[in-house]
Amino acid sequence: MTRLTDALAPGQRVFVSTMAGESALLAEELLAAPERARDVTFCGGMFPGIDRTDYLSLHPAARVEAYFMSPGLRRGMAEGRARLLALDYRGLARHLVEGPPPDVAIAQLTPPDADGWCSAGLAADFMPLVWTRAARRVAHLNPRLPRTAGSFRVHLSEIDMAVEAERPALTWTEPTCGETESRIGAHVAPLVRDGDTLQFGIGSVPAALAGALSAHRRLRLHGGMVTGAVRTLWEAGALERDARITSGVVLGDEALHAFVAGLPTLWLTDIRHTHDPVALGAIPRFVAINSAVEVDLFGQINAERAGGVLQAGAGGLPAFAQGALASPGGRLLICLPASARGGSVSRIVPALGAQAVCTVPRHLADAVVTEHGVAELRGLDVEARAQALIAIAAPAHQSVLVQAWQAIRKAL
């Protein structure tokens, strides 16, 4: 019986489908025969909280090259078995196209149609960049995947080895939307105009915002991912019915998978297109809505590191920020709760310190939204920016921020 793992051999670099494209069959085979992972370097966009397979735990000689921090990767780095590339999506696109080609690429695809073409199913973000460069191309053909349209499809003639097997597609449960997220969504909704093109980041705020935008009309979507927000907006009549919905990956439950299978306007494509600042800047009124770990009083945004610990990576935020501010009428909206750890830690901070990473510099700051309101930063001087951000901080932390700013201002 042919197995996906038959393609693996010691010393290889193997690029695997990740996020919604992660193959349950490959994981199953590796768990059953972990020796197959010996001296193999697994590469891909494994994202914490979404991907399930911990390749480093399969074998003590397995290795990983990844783009997002995770608990398993952190352990692997300490052991010298893992590499974390410090790249945003634009840098990743160049690395995948111009860097060392993989020995093997393992994609999860739909079975072929009558003409021999396989659909990318739920993910077309990273795999298209390495598929044609790989020395050997392997496919898990999964009848459970929805057939979607997009720029990446594979003909049977391109596949060196294929295994058809029905397995559940990876599902993802959206974070729970609470009162804080609902209040943030209520503040964001008036900033969005009918006819805007929206990009949502990951997290609980997009779910709340989708409900808050239900009365809007002619909205469009272009971003790195599609979540349950697309269904909420579609069923509310908020989306332009004939406009293309451009995304790299679909993240959600089986009900969302079934919904997107019948969504005629969905178009999945790779990160060169979903995260191209030039293309984004050409979209009128492109509004990027993303979260952050913290924002300082200068408007610098840290979306990667909390308490000195890397949470994930820069991802698509830098590209979306640049694209939104280049777009005619575009906006960059950074949404975050005003505090963390039960209110004991302010997420509006005096200045990013040694335990933070600046994901978006202050010159790209536009608007910051917490449950306490909106700080419109564009065009403000340094003093006015600080005051606007202090005003949307948690009230319990405002006096400390005022004192800290006074000290900072004296040293400017």
Secondary structure by P-SEA (a helix, b strand, c coil): ccccccccccccbbbbbccccccaaaaaaaaacccccccbbbbccccccccccccccccccbbbbcccccaaaaaaaaaccbbbbbccaaaaaaaaaccccccbbbbbbccccccccccccccccccccccccccbbbbbccccccccccccccccccccbbbbbbbbcbbbbcccccaaaaaaaaaaccccccbbbbbbcccaaaaaaaaaaccccbbbbbcccccaaaaaaaaacccccccccccccccccaaaaaaaaacccbbbbcccccccaaaaaaccbbbbbbcccccccccccccccccccccccccaaaaaaaaaaaccbbbbbbbbccccccccccccccccccccccccccccccbbbccccccccccccaaaaaaaaaaaccccaaaaaaaaaaaaaaac
